[in-house]
Each structure stands twice: as structure tokens, then as C-alpha cells.
Amino acid sequence: MAEKRPLVHQNPWRKLRQFTDARIGLGRAGVSLPTHELLQFQLAHARAIDAVHCPLDVPKLQADLVTAGVVGKQEEILHLASQAPDRPTYLQRPDLGRVLSESSRDQLSAHVPTDHEVPDLAIVIVDGLSSWAVQTNAVPMVAQLAADLAASQREWRLAPLTIVEQGRVAIGDDIGALLGARAVLVLIGERPGLSSPDSLGAYLTWGPRPGRHDADRNCVSNIRPAGLSYAHASQRLLYLIREAFRRRLSGVALKDRTEEVVIDRSDENKNFLTRG
């Protein structure tokens, strides 16, 4: 009797999937993907689409920020919008997502500080390309950062917390400039991948003003339960914020040195790649 061949051929790399969410070691059924892997791919693709198109639930986000103790009441949080009037326009016109609407600019005008009340930092929460990431991760991330800032040796003056719909990273420059903040931190939903539809990004810019470039920003990305933890992300951001204020700059000139490898020189006979 002829040997019965398996319908699905497993990939020897499959065992590595315990270490990553990447789509590796999928195996094959004939010349195609196994049905289970195809269905998983379609599910991941659907989740990515939902992350982009589902609107941000701003009232719930405001309520969660109050519950977490970030602010005392919802009225302290400013709800703003970009010049993109709807999601289709936002996706087709990135330039409109980088600028505040006129009504939002008018709303911020009531919060322009005096010379003695210039805020050190403006924290801006933006829906970006994944409302899911913001809805899930923004509150614990802001709460962790606020606690770390309060525990640091310096007293930080924070601008009113803002939430922006249909926004891009650069909209923080507009907000920071209007609020007179020395620096702005934008927490935004990152473009969803097939294994990470809930990834939150944090962008720090010193001296925010319209016309800033991406090279002027520092980014901490992949903030989510399956990625970079809130505590770790907060410590990296705290380091960058401190260095930005010390050196009065951000972006490519400001390196994140929180994970530098300490070179061990105790044994000069070690491989030369480990020597200083």
C-alpha cells in the first residue's frame, strides 16, 4: 500500500513563532497556504482595516482619562479636530490632517498662556491611522508618563491635555505653538500592520511650530501590551524629554541612549568585536 502523504506540510521554522507575531513558518497545502493560515491572514487584514476606519470614541476616552486620574474632570480635556472633515478626506489629503480647523484654533485661543505660565510640555492624543491603538493604549500610557513626570526631580508645567480627531503627527506643532509650549508630545495611532493593529507611537518635538520636519522629532513606537510596555516607553520618553530640555533640541541630533550596551573590557582576549 502506498504511503499516505499529509495534506498540510509544516514548515520547520514554525517553532520560531513562539517568539514572534511575524507570519513565518506558515507551511503549505500543495502549492497554497493551509486553510487555517489563510483565514488568520484574512482576519488580521480585516482588523487592520477596522483600525483605520473605526472612529475614535472621544467621550469614552475622556471618561477613561478621568477615571485613571490623569485629569480631574472631562471639561479639562480639549477636544479638537484637523481640517480634514471626514475619514475619506483624511486618508486622501494628509496635508489637511496636519493643520487644525479654524474652530479648534479659536478654542485654543482661550488657553494661550501668559509669560509666567508658559507650559513645558503639551501632550496631544491623536487618532491617526489606528483609533484602536489610541482607544486601548493612550490612557495607560498617559497615566504612566504623568506619574513618572510627577516623580522626577523637576516640576513640569503641563499644557491642557488635547484630543484630536483626523490628525497627523505634525498637528502637534500647530497645537504646541498656539499653547506656547516649549515641547510637544504626540501620542498617535500608528499605521496598522497585519500583526499589530493596536500600535501606539509617541513623537517628541522641541520648540513646536508649523513647518517642523520629521527629522526634528524623536519617536518611540510599538507601544502596546504585545510590544513596548508602558513603563519602558515612559522611561524612554522621560529620558528624551529631559535631554531635550537640557540641550534645547530634538530629532536626529538627540539620540536615545537608554538602551546602550555596556562594553565589558575585563578580558582583553575576548573577540575584538566586543572591545571598545
SVG drawing of the C-alpha trace seen along z (x, -y; Angstrom):
<svg xmlns="http://www.w3.org/2000/svg" viewBox="-19 -87 63 89">
<polyline fill="none" stroke="black" stroke-width="0.4" points="0.0,0.0 1.3,-3.4 2.3,-5.7 -0.3,-8.3 1.1,-11.8 0.0,-14.6 -2.3,-17.2 -0.5,-20.0 3.3,-20.2 4.6,-22.0 7.5,-24.4 10.5,-23.6 10.6,-27.3 7.2,-27.0 8.7,-26.5 10.1,-30.1 6.6,-31.5 6.6,-31.2 9.0,-34.2 7.3,-36.5 4.0,-37.6 5.5,-37.7 3.9,-35.5 6.6,-32.9 6.7,-29.1 3.2,-29.0 3.6,-25.7 1.7,-24.7 -1.1,-22.6 0.0,-21.7 1.2,-25.0 -1.2,-27.1 -1.4,-28.2 -3.2,-25.9 -6.8,-27.0 -6.2,-27.9 -3.3,-30.3 -5.3,-31.9 -8.2,-32.6 -5.8,-34.0 -4.4,-36.3 -7.9,-37.5 -8.8,-38.1 -5.6,-40.2 -6.3,-42.2 -9.9,-42.9 -8.6,-44.1 -6.2,-46.4 -9.0,-47.9 -11.2,-48.3 -8.3,-50.1 -8.1,-52.6 -11.8,-53.3 -13.4,-52.9 -14.0,-56.4 -12.4,-57.2 -14.8,-57.2 -13.8,-60.5 -16.3,-60.7 -15.2,-57.2 -11.6,-58.2 -12.2,-61.4 -14.1,-59.4 -11.3,-56.9 -8.7,-59.6 -10.7,-61.0 -11.1,-57.5 -7.4,-56.9 -6.8,-60.2 -5.0,-61.9 -7.4,-64.9 -10.0,-65.9 -12.9,-66.3 -13.7,-65.8 -14.0,-69.6 -10.3,-69.9 -9.6,-68.0 -9.8,-69.9 -11.5,-68.1 -10.0,-69.4 -10.1,-68.5 -8.0,-68.9 -9.0,-70.5 -10.0,-67.1 -13.8,-67.0 -14.2,-63.2 -12.2,-60.0 -12.1,-59.6 -10.8,-63.1 -8.3,-62.5 -6.9,-59.4 -6.7,-61.1 -5.4,-64.5 -2.6,-64.0 -1.9,-67.8 -5.3,-68.6 -4.6,-66.3 -1.5,-68.3 -3.4,-71.6 -6.0,-72.5 -9.5,-73.5 -10.4,-77.2 -12.9,-76.3 -10.2,-74.4 -7.8,-77.3 -10.4,-79.6 -11.0,-77.1 -7.2,-77.0 -7.0,-80.8 -8.7,-80.9 -5.8,-78.9 -2.9,-81.0 -0.6,-81.3 0.9,-84.4 4.6,-84.9 4.7,-83.5 2.6,-80.4 4.4,-79.1 3.9,-75.3 6.9,-73.0 5.1,-70.2 1.9,-69.8 0.6,-66.2 -1.6,-65.7 -3.6,-62.5 -4.4,-61.9 -6.4,-59.2 -4.0,-58.8 -4.3,-55.7 -5.4,-53.4 -8.2,-54.6 -7.9,-51.1 -4.4,-51.8 -5.4,-55.1 -8.6,-53.7 -6.6,-50.9 -3.2,-52.3 -3.5,-56.1 -4.9,-56.2 -2.4,-53.8 0.4,-55.4 -0.5,-59.0 -1.2,-57.8 2.2,-56.1 4.1,-59.1 2.2,-61.6 3.2,-59.5 6.9,-59.4 6.9,-63.1 5.5,-63.8 8.1,-61.5 11.0,-63.2 13.2,-65.8 11.8,-68.6 8.4,-70.2 6.9,-70.1 4.2,-72.5 1.8,-70.8 -0.5,-72.4 -4.1,-71.4 -4.5,-67.8 -5.9,-67.7 -7.5,-65.0 -7.5,-65.5 -9.6,-63.7 -8.5,-63.2 -5.0,-64.2 -1.4,-63.6 1.8,-63.8 2.6,-67.4 -0.7,-68.7 1.2,-68.7 3.4,-71.6 0.3,-73.7 -1.1,-72.9 2.2,-73.4 2.8,-76.7 -0.6,-78.0 -0.3,-76.9 3.2,-78.4 4.7,-75.0 8.4,-74.5 7.9,-70.9 5.1,-68.8 4.5,-65.1 2.1,-63.5 0.6,-60.1 -0.9,-58.7 -2.2,-55.5 0.4,-54.1 -0.3,-52.6 -1.6,-49.1 0.3,-46.0 -1.1,-42.5 0.2,-41.6 0.0,-44.9 -3.2,-46.9 -3.0,-48.4 0.4,-50.0 0.7,-53.5 3.5,-55.9 4.9,-58.8 6.6,-61.8 8.5,-64.4 9.3,-67.8 11.3,-70.6 10.2,-74.1 7.0,-73.1 6.0,-75.4 4.4,-75.0 7.0,-73.9 8.9,-71.4 10.1,-68.3 10.2,-64.7 13.9,-65.0 13.1,-67.4 11.2,-64.7 12.1,-61.7 9.9,-58.7 9.1,-55.8 7.0,-53.3 5.2,-50.0 3.7,-50.9 1.2,-48.2 0.8,-45.1 2.5,-42.8 5.2,-45.3 6.9,-48.0 5.4,-48.2 4.0,-51.5 6.6,-51.6 9.5,-51.1 8.1,-53.6 7.6,-56.1 11.2,-55.8 12.5,-56.3 10.2,-59.3 11.2,-60.8 14.9,-60.5 14.2,-62.2 12.2,-65.0 14.9,-65.7 17.6,-65.7 15.5,-67.9 15.2,-70.5 18.8,-70.2 20.1,-70.6 17.2,-72.5 16.8,-70.3 15.1,-67.1 15.2,-64.9 18.3,-63.4 20.6,-65.5 19.1,-63.9 20.0,-60.2 18.0,-57.8 20.7,-56.2 18.5,-54.4 19.5,-51.0 23.2,-51.4 25.2,-48.3 27.9,-48.5 31.1,-47.1 33.0,-44.7 36.7,-45.3 37.7,-43.0 39.1,-40.4 41.2,-41.8 41.5,-38.4 37.8,-38.4 36.7,-38.6 37.7,-42.0 34.0,-42.8 33.3,-43.3 36.3,-45.6 35.9,-49.4"/>
</svg>
